[in-house]
Amino acid sequence: MAPAITLAADKLSAANTGFMLIASALVLIMTPGLAFFYGGMVRVKSTLNMLMMSFISMGVITILWVLYGFSMAFGTDHGSLIGWTGDYVGWAGIDKMDIWSGYTIPVFVFAVFQMMFAIITPALISGALADRVKFSAWTLFLVLWATVVYFPVAHWVWGTGGWAFELGVIDFAGGTAVHINAGAAALGVILVIGKRVGFKKDPMRPHSLPLVMLGAGLLWFGWFGFNAGSWLGNDDGVGPLMFVNTQIATAAAMCAWLAYEKIRHGASTTLGAASGAVAGLVAITPSGGAVSPLGAIAVGAIAGVGCAAAVGLKYRFNYDDSLDVVGVHMVGGILGSLLIGLFASGKGQSDVKGLFYGGGLHQFWIQCAGVFAVLFYSLICSAILAFLLDKTIGMRVTEDEEISGIDQAEHAETAYDFSGAGGGAARNAAPAGAGAAQSKKVDA
């Protein structure tokens, strides 16, 4: 049975409630951070579309989560596959003082914290689809994907009675439910909609690395709420352990990615630093409550090198993952989830031990079950949804619109306006008689 609402206001912890409200806000800021991270990585003509693909998730998914998403993910279990509780529909049956069973925070606080996860997960997919997807089709895809994929998978992994939860799959904050889920979905969609015009022929470099670094910084900052908040309180030290491991693994992954770049390509890049940090954040998300700080270094370093190597696979296998969602989020999520079976210390969120701590491979095989079930379910369902949308309303913009710029075609705007830069000041400063020659020079 899923955790039930119990009217027990005397058990409410003001400290834990306040902490969880702050953690929820930190998770929300990750979605604008993701928008900047992705927005800086695309070409100028796609900047606004990339930002909007993340921002629209904050609107659409919020409404779906209130109407039925929370009930599907955390309602009473049905067949270990889906949840449903009538009182959660529209949040109409939840009182402000109802406490989430087994914890010391209100149901509303738990629901809004999980809402932020539901918002950012489909937004992650958007990076793989840059430059070529209709905004209307993307918005409808959000609705369908959240309903068919995210809400059920969240129940499998985190809902009491969900098959992965009951099997003992460890996913502290979303390695399977968020990152593998989104990464596999990205792969499924891009296999259906195809490659960008000019893929592997035209330069498609990031237009603003400062925006990428700003986005990565906001993600790193917000991820402390994402990870540490997932323990729903700080009464036993597990949340602080996750906080510490989040910082350690992220630092290790960034350093490892930069070292890999230097050895392999001769330079340590700004984009590599940002991507390495995100890879570490992804990998420690499922594992940080189970490993020690030394284990967090290992998880981060392995993820940094593994994801750096994986991003190049799109050229070898000829799939156009625009911003490396598959290479970072799917691969990072897989590594972080499976490494629990090797590095779990038995001194964190549970007494489960991995292979290197004397626990054998039992937990490793459990992790495999969760990882590959979510991966294939999301991959197949996402491909089917993309195929249906493509054959009905069409997923892609026209080739001409893609070449000229999706921002103008889909949003009737451009990210930057250089039309009058410097013109007025220079013209006013020109001496009398400079006339037409000076004007021609400025206008050029």
SEBA-729991 format. One record per residue (C-alpha): x, y, z. Coordinates in nm, 4 decimals. Layout:
! residues N
<xx->X | yy->Y | zz->Z>
...
This chain:
! residues 444
<xx->0.0000 | yy->0.0000 | zz->0.0000>
<xx->0.1145 | yy->0.3501 | zz->-0.0746>
<xx->0.1811 | yy->0.5833 | zz->0.2181>
<xx->-0.1564 | yy->0.7093 | zz->0.3408>
<xx->-0.2501 | yy->1.0529 | zz->0.4634>
<xx->-0.2692 | yy->1.0657 | zz->0.8412>
<xx->-0.4032 | yy->1.3656 | zz->1.0300>
<xx->-0.1252 | yy->1.4132 | zz->1.2814>
<xx->-0.0349 | yy->1.7789 | zz->1.3034>
<xx->0.1455 | yy->1.7230 | zz->1.6331>
<xx->0.4134 | yy->1.5245 | zz->1.4428>
<xx->0.4963 | yy->1.8039 | zz->1.2021>
<xx->0.8598 | yy->1.9190 | zz->1.2139>
<xx->0.8991 | yy->2.2872 | zz->1.1373>
<xx->1.2706 | yy->2.2349 | zz->1.0690>
<xx->1.2225 | yy->1.9509 | zz->0.8210>
<xx->0.9280 | yy->2.1270 | zz->0.6583>
<xx->1.1271 | yy->2.4457 | zz->0.6104>
<xx->1.4225 | yy->2.2508 | zz->0.4777>
<xx->1.2030 | yy->2.0695 | zz->0.2254>
<xx->1.0450 | yy->2.3931 | zz->0.1041>
<xx->1.3934 | yy->2.5319 | zz->0.0393>
<xx->1.4968 | yy->2.2048 | zz->-0.1289>
<xx->1.1897 | yy->2.2246 | zz->-0.3531>
<xx->1.2835 | yy->2.5764 | zz->-0.4623>
<xx->1.6393 | yy->2.4594 | zz->-0.5324>
<xx->1.5099 | yy->2.1804 | zz->-0.7550>
<xx->1.2880 | yy->2.4235 | zz->-0.9442>
<xx->1.5796 | yy->2.6557 | zz->-1.0211>
<xx->1.7503 | yy->2.3614 | zz->-1.1895>
<xx->1.5061 | yy->2.3826 | zz->-1.4813>
<xx->1.5992 | yy->2.7438 | zz->-1.5735>
<xx->1.9587 | yy->2.6343 | zz->-1.5123>
<xx->1.9090 | yy->2.3532 | zz->-1.7597>
<xx->1.7561 | yy->2.6016 | zz->-2.0044>
<xx->2.0693 | yy->2.8193 | zz->-1.9896>
<xx->2.2967 | yy->2.5140 | zz->-2.0080>
<xx->2.1230 | yy->2.3873 | zz->-2.3196>
<xx->2.0578 | yy->2.7359 | zz->-2.4593>
<xx->2.4259 | yy->2.8216 | zz->-2.4650>
<xx->2.5162 | yy->2.4947 | zz->-2.6363>
<xx->2.3026 | yy->2.5509 | zz->-2.9468>
<xx->2.3571 | yy->2.7905 | zz->-3.2356>
<xx->2.2256 | yy->3.1466 | zz->-3.2096>
<xx->1.9236 | yy->3.0734 | zz->-3.4274>
<xx->1.7929 | yy->2.8089 | zz->-3.1829>
<xx->1.8584 | yy->2.9767 | zz->-2.8481>
<xx->1.5057 | yy->3.0859 | zz->-2.7592>
<xx->1.3496 | yy->2.7582 | zz->-2.8681>
<xx->1.5896 | yy->2.5703 | zz->-2.6428>
<xx->1.5024 | yy->2.7940 | zz->-2.3485>
<xx->1.1300 | yy->2.7546 | zz->-2.4150>
<xx->1.1470 | yy->2.3749 | zz->-2.4338>
<xx->1.2528 | yy->2.3750 | zz->-2.0688>
<xx->1.0300 | yy->2.6594 | zz->-1.9522>
<xx->0.7124 | yy->2.5099 | zz->-2.0957>
<xx->0.7700 | yy->2.2033 | zz->-1.8811>
<xx->0.7308 | yy->2.4192 | zz->-1.5705>
<xx->0.3838 | yy->2.5124 | zz->-1.6878>
<xx->0.2492 | yy->2.1917 | zz->-1.8397>
<xx->0.3869 | yy->1.9401 | zz->-1.5902>
<xx->0.2769 | yy->2.1460 | zz->-1.2896>
<xx->-0.0849 | yy->2.1241 | zz->-1.4009>
<xx->-0.0652 | yy->1.7543 | zz->-1.4871>
<xx->0.0969 | yy->1.6741 | zz->-1.1534>
<xx->-0.1838 | yy->1.8407 | zz->-0.9602>
<xx->-0.4624 | yy->1.6920 | zz->-1.1726>
<xx->-0.3486 | yy->1.3285 | zz->-1.1753>
<xx->0.0308 | yy->1.2844 | zz->-1.1861>
<xx->0.0852 | yy->1.2781 | zz->-0.8105>
<xx->-0.1938 | yy->1.0242 | zz->-0.7727>
<xx->-0.0451 | yy->0.8001 | zz->-1.0442>
<xx->0.3031 | yy->0.8151 | zz->-0.8960>
<xx->0.2370 | yy->0.8071 | zz->-0.5216>
<xx->-0.1211 | yy->0.6906 | zz->-0.4795>
<xx->-0.2256 | yy->0.3469 | zz->-0.3555>
<xx->-0.0484 | yy->0.0758 | zz->-0.5512>
<xx->-0.2305 | yy->-0.1252 | zz->-0.8173>
<xx->-0.0489 | yy->-0.4326 | zz->-0.9459>
<xx->0.2968 | yy->-0.2936 | zz->-0.8615>
<xx->0.2758 | yy->-0.0842 | zz->-1.1805>
<xx->0.0704 | yy->0.2255 | zz->-1.1077>
<xx->-0.0710 | yy->0.4214 | zz->-0.8177>
<xx->-0.4077 | yy->0.5899 | zz->-0.7695>
<xx->-0.5730 | yy->0.7645 | zz->-0.4774>
<xx->-0.8898 | yy->0.9658 | zz->-0.5370>
<xx->-0.8049 | yy->1.2219 | zz->-0.2682>
<xx->-0.4900 | yy->1.3138 | zz->-0.4587>
<xx->-0.6767 | yy->1.4035 | zz->-0.7789>
<xx->-0.6597 | yy->1.7803 | zz->-0.8073>
<xx->-0.5243 | yy->1.7682 | zz->-0.4501>
<xx->-0.8853 | yy->1.8188 | zz->-0.3478>
<xx->-0.8741 | yy->1.5726 | zz->-0.0577>
<xx->-0.5490 | yy->1.6934 | zz->0.0996>
<xx->-0.5641 | yy->1.9182 | zz->0.4054>
<xx->-0.2832 | yy->2.1620 | zz->0.4778>
<xx->-0.2001 | yy->1.9794 | zz->0.8038>
<xx->-0.2057 | yy->1.6250 | zz->0.6652>
<xx->0.1329 | yy->1.4601 | zz->0.7198>
<xx->0.3097 | yy->1.2342 | zz->0.4708>
<xx->0.3008 | yy->0.8945 | zz->0.6391>
<xx->0.6248 | yy->0.7960 | zz->0.8096>
<xx->0.7713 | yy->1.1458 | zz->0.7902>
<xx->0.7354 | yy->1.4834 | zz->0.9585>
<xx->0.6420 | yy->1.7026 | zz->0.6609>
<xx->0.2999 | yy->1.7895 | zz->0.5173>
<xx->0.1666 | yy->1.6005 | zz->0.2167>
<xx->0.1621 | yy->1.9287 | zz->0.0253>
<xx->0.5360 | yy->1.9710 | zz->0.0809>
<xx->0.6153 | yy->1.6180 | zz->-0.0347>
<xx->0.3894 | yy->1.6614 | zz->-0.3380>
<xx->0.5454 | yy->1.9912 | zz->-0.4451>
<xx->0.8986 | yy->1.8547 | zz->-0.3962>
<xx->0.8203 | yy->1.5621 | zz->-0.6237>
<xx->0.6529 | yy->1.8014 | zz->-0.8683>
<xx->0.9898 | yy->1.9643 | zz->-0.9307>
<xx->1.1366 | yy->1.6259 | zz->-1.0282>
<xx->0.8476 | yy->1.5687 | zz->-1.2655>
<xx->0.9150 | yy->1.9088 | zz->-1.4249>
<xx->1.2854 | yy->1.8707 | zz->-1.4941>
<xx->1.2822 | yy->1.5091 | zz->-1.6151>
<xx->1.1096 | yy->1.5657 | zz->-1.9524>
<xx->1.2957 | yy->1.8948 | zz->-1.9908>
<xx->1.6186 | yy->1.6920 | zz->-1.9948>
<xx->1.5005 | yy->1.5171 | zz->-2.3121>
<xx->1.4810 | yy->1.8437 | zz->-2.5047>
<xx->1.8577 | yy->1.8783 | zz->-2.5401>
<xx->1.8704 | yy->1.5807 | zz->-2.7745>
<xx->1.6098 | yy->1.7341 | zz->-3.0048>
<xx->1.7613 | yy->2.0799 | zz->-3.0528>
<xx->1.7090 | yy->2.2743 | zz->-3.3760>
<xx->1.4361 | yy->2.0657 | zz->-3.5360>
<xx->1.1162 | yy->2.0002 | zz->-3.3350>
<xx->0.7926 | yy->2.1982 | zz->-3.3542>
<xx->0.7125 | yy->2.3694 | zz->-3.0262>
<xx->0.3476 | yy->2.2578 | zz->-3.0414>
<xx->0.4519 | yy->1.8955 | zz->-3.1011>
<xx->0.7014 | yy->1.9156 | zz->-2.8150>
<xx->0.4337 | yy->2.0475 | zz->-2.5804>
<xx->0.1973 | yy->1.7630 | zz->-2.6678>
<xx->0.4827 | yy->1.5151 | zz->-2.6322>
<xx->0.5388 | yy->1.6475 | zz->-2.2774>
<xx->0.1783 | yy->1.5687 | zz->-2.1867>
<xx->0.1847 | yy->1.2197 | zz->-2.3338>
<xx->0.5307 | yy->1.1239 | zz->-2.2110>
<xx->0.4708 | yy->1.2359 | zz->-1.8536>
<xx->0.1444 | yy->1.0408 | zz->-1.8446>
<xx->0.2620 | yy->0.7209 | zz->-2.0126>
<xx->0.6227 | yy->0.7059 | zz->-1.8954>
<xx->0.7280 | yy->0.9326 | zz->-1.6086>
<xx->0.4340 | yy->0.8953 | zz->-1.3712>
<xx->0.4320 | yy->0.5117 | zz->-1.3877>
<xx->0.8116 | yy->0.4841 | zz->-1.3627>
<xx->0.8175 | yy->0.7153 | zz->-1.0599>
<xx->0.5702 | yy->0.4767 | zz->-0.8961>
<xx->0.7831 | yy->0.1719 | zz->-0.9814>
<xx->1.0914 | yy->0.3246 | zz->-0.8245>
<xx->0.9635 | yy->0.5355 | zz->-0.5326>
<xx->0.6021 | yy->0.4435 | zz->-0.4675>
<xx->0.5281 | yy->0.1931 | zz->-0.1923>
<xx->0.4205 | yy->-0.1233 | zz->-0.3719>
<xx->0.6031 | yy->-0.0340 | zz->-0.6947>
<xx->0.7838 | yy->-0.3408 | zz->-0.8258>
<xx->1.1325 | yy->-0.1811 | zz->-0.8287>
<xx->1.0793 | yy->-0.0343 | zz->-0.4823>
<xx->0.9733 | yy->-0.3721 | zz->-0.3448>
<xx->1.2561 | yy->-0.5536 | zz->-0.5253>
<xx->1.5059 | yy->-0.3343 | zz->-0.3429>
<xx->1.6376 | yy->-0.1237 | zz->-0.6310>
<xx->1.8292 | yy->0.1664 | zz->-0.4767>
<xx->1.7665 | yy->0.5017 | zz->-0.6424>
<xx->1.8186 | yy->0.7771 | zz->-0.3901>
<xx->1.7120 | yy->1.0718 | zz->-0.6055>
<xx->1.6536 | yy->0.9661 | zz->-0.9645>
<xx->1.9242 | yy->0.7705 | zz->-1.1473>
<xx->1.6626 | yy->0.5428 | zz->-1.3006>
<xx->1.3395 | yy->0.7434 | zz->-1.2694>
<xx->1.4944 | yy->1.0695 | zz->-1.3929>
<xx->1.8203 | yy->1.0310 | zz->-1.5836>
<xx->1.8031 | yy->0.6873 | zz->-1.7455>
<xx->1.4359 | yy->0.7540 | zz->-1.8105>
<xx->1.5051 | yy->1.0856 | zz->-1.9870>
<xx->1.8184 | yy->0.9658 | zz->-2.1660>
<xx->1.6481 | yy->0.6565 | zz->-2.3057>
<xx->1.3491 | yy->0.8673 | zz->-2.4098>
<xx->1.5814 | yy->1.1049 | zz->-2.5934>
<xx->1.7351 | yy->0.8144 | zz->-2.7819>
<xx->1.3940 | yy->0.6772 | zz->-2.8728>
<xx->1.2729 | yy->1.0091 | zz->-3.0119>
<xx->1.5814 | yy->1.0964 | zz->-3.2151>
<xx->1.5809 | yy->0.7527 | zz->-3.3774>
<xx->1.2319 | yy->0.8377 | zz->-3.5043>
<xx->1.2672 | yy->1.2028 | zz->-3.6068>
<xx->1.6128 | yy->1.1767 | zz->-3.7597>
<xx->1.9176 | yy->1.3984 | zz->-3.7773>
<xx->1.9549 | yy->1.7735 | zz->-3.8119>
<xx->2.0235 | yy->1.9219 | zz->-4.1527>
<xx->2.4017 | yy->1.9288 | zz->-4.1876>
<xx->2.4782 | yy->1.6782 | zz->-3.9111>
<xx->2.8468 | yy->1.5782 | zz->-3.9310>
<xx->2.8930 | yy->1.8280 | zz->-4.2170>
<xx->2.8245 | yy->2.1782 | zz->-4.0824>
<xx->2.9843 | yy->2.3271 | zz->-3.7697>
<xx->2.7337 | yy->2.3205 | zz->-3.4828>
<xx->2.9388 | yy->2.4752 | zz->-3.2050>
<xx->2.7917 | yy->2.6299 | zz->-2.8864>
<xx->2.7131 | yy->2.9963 | zz->-2.9424>
<xx->2.7693 | yy->3.1048 | zz->-2.5786>
<xx->2.9963 | yy->2.9131 | zz->-2.3442>
<xx->2.9366 | yy->3.1701 | zz->-2.0669>
<xx->2.5667 | yy->3.0729 | zz->-2.0768>
<xx->2.6673 | yy->2.7061 | zz->-2.0590>
<xx->2.8809 | yy->2.7720 | zz->-1.7502>
<xx->2.6040 | yy->2.9763 | zz->-1.5883>
<xx->2.3582 | yy->2.6936 | zz->-1.6493>
<xx->2.5999 | yy->2.4329 | zz->-1.5145>
<xx->2.6564 | yy->2.6442 | zz->-1.2044>
<xx->2.2822 | yy->2.6754 | zz->-1.1400>
<xx->2.2405 | yy->2.3012 | zz->-1.1893>
<xx->2.5227 | yy->2.2271 | zz->-0.9439>
<xx->2.3715 | yy->2.4663 | zz->-0.6893>
<xx->2.0175 | yy->2.3361 | zz->-0.7259>
<xx->2.1293 | yy->1.9739 | zz->-0.7209>
<xx->2.1977 | yy->1.9940 | zz->-0.3469>
<xx->1.8222 | yy->2.0314 | zz->-0.2987>
<xx->1.7569 | yy->1.7611 | zz->-0.5572>
<xx->1.9800 | yy->1.5096 | zz->-0.3789>
<xx->1.9899 | yy->1.5985 | zz->-0.0101>
<xx->1.6211 | yy->1.6838 | zz->-0.0073>
<xx->1.5255 | yy->1.3382 | zz->-0.1292>
<xx->1.5704 | yy->1.1941 | zz->0.2209>
<xx->1.2793 | yy->1.4197 | zz->0.3304>
<xx->1.4489 | yy->1.5301 | zz->0.6493>
<xx->1.7759 | yy->1.5516 | zz->0.8392>
<xx->1.7125 | yy->1.3449 | zz->1.1509>
<xx->1.9631 | yy->1.0631 | zz->1.0924>
<xx->2.2553 | yy->1.2048 | zz->0.8969>
<xx->2.1758 | yy->1.0452 | zz->0.5606>
<xx->2.0714 | yy->1.3740 | zz->0.4000>
<xx->2.3982 | yy->1.5437 | zz->0.5012>
<xx->2.5931 | yy->1.2426 | zz->0.3692>
<xx->2.4186 | yy->1.2833 | zz->0.0348>
<xx->2.4942 | yy->1.6567 | zz->0.0347>
<xx->2.8652 | yy->1.5907 | zz->0.0923>
<xx->2.8834 | yy->1.3138 | zz->-0.1662>
<xx->2.7107 | yy->1.5338 | zz->-0.4235>
<xx->2.9909 | yy->1.7893 | zz->-0.4007>
<xx->3.2676 | yy->1.5297 | zz->-0.3974>
<xx->3.1465 | yy->1.3241 | zz->-0.6935>
<xx->3.0785 | yy->1.6328 | zz->-0.9042>
<xx->3.4297 | yy->1.7646 | zz->-0.8452>
<xx->3.5828 | yy->1.4257 | zz->-0.9255>
<xx->3.3826 | yy->1.3889 | zz->-1.2462>
<xx->3.4752 | yy->1.7345 | zz->-1.3696>
<xx->3.8448 | yy->1.6700 | zz->-1.3094>
<xx->3.8256 | yy->1.3266 | zz->-1.4710>
<xx->3.6464 | yy->1.4605 | zz->-1.7804>
<xx->3.9053 | yy->1.7379 | zz->-1.8222>
<xx->4.1916 | yy->1.4899 | zz->-1.7829>
<xx->4.0322 | yy->1.2617 | zz->-2.0439>
<xx->3.9971 | yy->1.5557 | zz->-2.2836>
<xx->4.3574 | yy->1.6613 | zz->-2.2321>
<xx->4.4907 | yy->1.3119 | zz->-2.2956>
<xx->4.2561 | yy->1.2334 | zz->-2.5843>
<xx->4.2249 | yy->1.5705 | zz->-2.7597>
<xx->4.5095 | yy->1.7828 | zz->-2.6239>
<xx->4.2976 | yy->2.0481 | zz->-2.4489>
<xx->4.0770 | yy->2.0798 | zz->-2.1416>
<xx->3.7720 | yy->2.2760 | zz->-2.2534>
<xx->3.5165 | yy->2.4949 | zz->-2.0839>
<xx->3.2389 | yy->2.2815 | zz->-2.2289>
<xx->3.4141 | yy->1.9744 | zz->-2.0906>
<xx->3.4241 | yy->2.1230 | zz->-1.7414>
<xx->3.0510 | yy->2.1967 | zz->-1.7499>
<xx->2.9617 | yy->1.8587 | zz->-1.8995>
<xx->3.1869 | yy->1.6724 | zz->-1.6568>
<xx->3.0239 | yy->1.8419 | zz->-1.3607>
<xx->2.6782 | yy->1.7437 | zz->-1.4858>
<xx->2.7958 | yy->1.3851 | zz->-1.5444>
<xx->2.9097 | yy->1.3646 | zz->-1.1831>
<xx->2.5822 | yy->1.5082 | zz->-1.0573>
<xx->2.3906 | yy->1.2515 | zz->-1.2597>
<xx->2.5967 | yy->0.9546 | zz->-1.1392>
<xx->2.5860 | yy->1.0414 | zz->-0.7699>
<xx->2.2090 | yy->1.1003 | zz->-0.7791>
<xx->2.1144 | yy->0.7320 | zz->-0.7339>
<xx->2.4208 | yy->0.6285 | zz->-0.5350>
<xx->2.5113 | yy->0.9118 | zz->-0.2999>
<xx->2.3143 | yy->0.7809 | zz->-0.0017>
<xx->2.4750 | yy->0.4369 | zz->-0.0260>
<xx->2.8456 | yy->0.5142 | zz->-0.0786>
<xx->3.1161 | yy->0.6693 | zz->0.1376>
<xx->3.2965 | yy->0.9918 | zz->0.0433>
<xx->3.5802 | yy->0.7828 | zz->-0.1029>
<xx->3.3191 | yy->0.5875 | zz->-0.2938>
<xx->3.1798 | yy->0.9173 | zz->-0.4224>
<xx->3.5220 | yy->1.0028 | zz->-0.5663>
<xx->3.5252 | yy->0.6683 | zz->-0.7469>
<xx->3.1699 | yy->0.7109 | zz->-0.8773>
<xx->3.2453 | yy->1.0619 | zz->-1.0006>
<xx->3.5755 | yy->0.9718 | zz->-1.1663>
<xx->3.4276 | yy->0.6702 | zz->-1.3446>
<xx->3.1307 | yy->0.8760 | zz->-1.4635>
<xx->3.3543 | yy->1.1590 | zz->-1.5828>
<xx->3.5623 | yy->0.9319 | zz->-1.8034>
<xx->3.2719 | yy->0.7070 | zz->-1.9046>
<xx->3.0442 | yy->0.9897 | zz->-2.0133>
<xx->3.3250 | yy->1.1771 | zz->-2.1893>
<xx->3.3902 | yy->0.8643 | zz->-2.3947>
<xx->3.0190 | yy->0.8010 | zz->-2.4536>
<xx->2.9366 | yy->1.1388 | zz->-2.6096>
<xx->3.1384 | yy->1.0476 | zz->-2.9171>
<xx->2.9325 | yy->0.7382 | zz->-2.9862>
<xx->2.6733 | yy->0.9424 | zz->-3.1749>
<xx->2.9224 | yy->0.9953 | zz->-3.4542>
<xx->3.0185 | yy->0.6296 | zz->-3.4645>
<xx->2.6591 | yy->0.5033 | zz->-3.4610>
<xx->2.5172 | yy->0.7974 | zz->-3.6605>
<xx->2.2405 | yy->0.9174 | zz->-3.4280>
<xx->2.2039 | yy->1.2911 | zz->-3.3732>
<xx->2.1895 | yy->1.3530 | zz->-2.9998>
<xx->2.2281 | yy->1.7292 | zz->-3.0300>
<xx->2.3460 | yy->1.8143 | zz->-2.6776>
<xx->2.4627 | yy->1.4723 | zz->-2.5518>
<xx->2.1631 | yy->1.3797 | zz->-2.3396>
<xx->2.2222 | yy->1.0103 | zz->-2.4106>
<xx->2.5951 | yy->1.0277 | zz->-2.3430>
<xx->2.5636 | yy->1.2215 | zz->-2.0170>
<xx->2.2247 | yy->1.1431 | zz->-1.8641>
<xx->2.1552 | yy->0.7889 | zz->-1.9812>
<xx->2.5134 | yy->0.6666 | zz->-1.9499>
<xx->2.5742 | yy->0.8622 | zz->-1.6287>
<xx->2.2525 | yy->0.7279 | zz->-1.4786>
<xx->2.3441 | yy->0.3711 | zz->-1.5731>
<xx->2.6924 | yy->0.4010 | zz->-1.4243>
<xx->2.5726 | yy->0.5646 | zz->-1.1026>
<xx->2.2991 | yy->0.3074 | zz->-1.0538>
<xx->2.5125 | yy->0.0007 | zz->-1.1246>
<xx->2.8095 | yy->0.1200 | zz->-0.9199>
<xx->2.5906 | yy->0.0953 | zz->-0.6096>
<xx->2.6334 | yy->-0.2802 | zz->-0.6492>
<xx->3.0079 | yy->-0.2331 | zz->-0.6165>
<xx->3.0586 | yy->0.0603 | zz->-0.3791>
<xx->2.7614 | yy->0.0513 | zz->-0.1362>
<xx->2.9228 | yy->0.0720 | zz->0.2077>
<xx->2.6357 | yy->-0.0508 | zz->0.4256>
<xx->2.6738 | yy->0.2607 | zz->0.6421>
<xx->2.4520 | yy->0.5053 | zz->0.4574>
<xx->2.0830 | yy->0.4845 | zz->0.3761>
<xx->2.0721 | yy->0.1094 | zz->0.4471>
<xx->2.2919 | yy->-0.1829 | zz->0.5475>
<xx->2.3164 | yy->-0.3060 | zz->0.1870>
<xx->2.6799 | yy->-0.3714 | zz->0.0892>
<xx->2.8283 | yy->-0.3854 | zz->-0.2565>
<xx->3.0883 | yy->-0.6230 | zz->-0.3940>
<xx->3.3892 | yy->-0.4269 | zz->-0.2689>
<xx->3.2475 | yy->-0.4199 | zz->0.0857>
<xx->3.1804 | yy->-0.7911 | zz->0.1136>
<xx->2.8245 | yy->-0.7947 | zz->-0.0130>
<xx->2.8807 | yy->-0.9969 | zz->-0.3284>
<xx->2.6934 | yy->-0.9214 | zz->-0.6500>
<xx->2.3389 | yy->-0.9567 | zz->-0.5144>
<xx->2.2655 | yy->-0.5830 | zz->-0.5137>
<xx->2.4375 | yy->-0.5385 | zz->-0.8483>
<xx->2.1904 | yy->-0.7747 | zz->-1.0157>
<xx->1.8986 | yy->-0.5975 | zz->-0.8470>
<xx->2.0290 | yy->-0.2679 | zz->-0.9830>
<xx->2.0568 | yy->-0.4220 | zz->-1.3302>
<xx->1.6901 | yy->-0.5174 | zz->-1.3182>
<xx->1.5827 | yy->-0.1628 | zz->-1.2395>
<xx->1.8205 | yy->0.0005 | zz->-1.4859>
<xx->1.7350 | yy->-0.2060 | zz->-1.7908>
<xx->1.3609 | yy->-0.2264 | zz->-1.7248>
<xx->1.3338 | yy->0.1532 | zz->-1.7106>
<xx->1.5702 | yy->0.1966 | zz->-2.0061>
<xx->1.3792 | yy->-0.0289 | zz->-2.2435>
<xx->1.0340 | yy->0.0815 | zz->-2.1284>
<xx->1.1179 | yy->0.4483 | zz->-2.1789>
<xx->1.3010 | yy->0.3881 | zz->-2.5066>
<xx->1.0163 | yy->0.1907 | zz->-2.6629>
<xx->0.7304 | yy->0.4057 | zz->-2.5337>
<xx->0.9045 | yy->0.7284 | zz->-2.6301>
<xx->0.9752 | yy->0.6047 | zz->-2.9814>
<xx->0.6107 | yy->0.5019 | zz->-3.0224>
<xx->0.4852 | yy->0.8397 | zz->-2.8979>
<xx->0.7220 | yy->1.0260 | zz->-3.1309>
<xx->0.6178 | yy->0.8071 | zz->-3.4248>
<xx->0.2472 | yy->0.8711 | zz->-3.3611>
<xx->0.2974 | yy->1.2454 | zz->-3.3293>
<xx->0.5174 | yy->1.2558 | zz->-3.6370>
<xx->0.2556 | yy->1.0735 | zz->-3.8447>
<xx->-0.0305 | yy->1.2921 | zz->-3.7223>
<xx->0.0640 | yy->1.6525 | zz->-3.6481>
<xx->0.4307 | yy->1.6221 | zz->-3.7513>
<xx->0.7241 | yy->1.6489 | zz->-3.5100>
<xx->0.9714 | yy->1.8453 | zz->-3.7203>
<xx->0.9778 | yy->2.1930 | zz->-3.8651>
<xx->1.0381 | yy->2.2216 | zz->-4.2390>
<xx->1.3912 | yy->2.2041 | zz->-4.3749>
<xx->1.3790 | yy->2.5723 | zz->-4.4732>
<xx->1.2678 | yy->2.6716 | zz->-4.1237>
<xx->1.5417 | yy->2.4628 | zz->-3.9680>
<xx->1.8075 | yy->2.6225 | zz->-4.1885>
<xx->1.6831 | yy->2.9792 | zz->-4.1396>
<xx->1.6314 | yy->2.9341 | zz->-3.7660>
<xx->1.3736 | yy->2.7693 | zz->-3.5460>
<xx->1.3496 | yy->3.0717 | zz->-3.3152>
<xx->1.2007 | yy->3.2909 | zz->-3.5856>
<xx->0.9857 | yy->3.0118 | zz->-3.7283>
<xx->0.8340 | yy->2.8922 | zz->-3.3999>
<xx->0.8461 | yy->3.1978 | zz->-3.1728>
<xx->0.8711 | yy->3.4993 | zz->-3.4097>
<xx->1.1669 | yy->3.6248 | zz->-3.2049>
<xx->1.5442 | yy->3.6149 | zz->-3.1971>
<xx->1.7656 | yy->3.5862 | zz->-2.8913>
<xx->1.9900 | yy->3.8824 | zz->-2.9728>
<xx->1.9230 | yy->4.2126 | zz->-3.1501>
<xx->2.2323 | yy->4.3729 | zz->-3.2992>
<xx->2.0473 | yy->4.6021 | zz->-3.5403>
<xx->2.1405 | yy->4.9297 | zz->-3.3720>
<xx->2.4517 | yy->4.8363 | zz->-3.1796>
<xx->2.6778 | yy->5.1397 | zz->-3.1606>
<xx->2.5188 | yy->5.3202 | zz->-3.4550>
<xx->2.3662 | yy->5.6174 | zz->-3.2773>
<xx->2.6656 | yy->5.7040 | zz->-3.0628>
<xx->2.9139 | yy->5.6848 | zz->-3.3483>
<xx->2.6978 | yy->5.8955 | zz->-3.5788>
<xx->2.6465 | yy->6.1624 | zz->-3.3151>
<xx->3.0190 | yy->6.1789 | zz->-3.2465>
<xx->3.1141 | yy->6.2327 | zz->-3.6120>
<xx->3.2557 | yy->6.5786 | zz->-3.6928>
<xx->3.0641 | yy->6.8142 | zz->-3.9198>
<xx->3.1282 | yy->6.7414 | zz->-4.2830>
<xx->3.2149 | yy->6.3711 | zz->-4.2254>
<xx->2.8655 | yy->6.3102 | zz->-4.3639>
<xx->2.7940 | yy->6.0229 | zz->-4.5963>
<xx->3.1335 | yy->5.8545 | zz->-4.5706>
<xx->3.1074 | yy->5.8236 | zz->-4.1921>
<xx->2.7472 | yy->5.6984 | zz->-4.2147>
<xx->2.8422 | yy->5.4311 | zz->-4.4644>
<xx->3.1259 | yy->5.3174 | zz->-4.2401>
<xx->2.9009 | yy->5.2905 | zz->-3.9332>
<xx->2.6152 | yy->5.1158 | zz->-4.1171>
<xx->2.8505 | yy->4.8555 | zz->-4.2553>
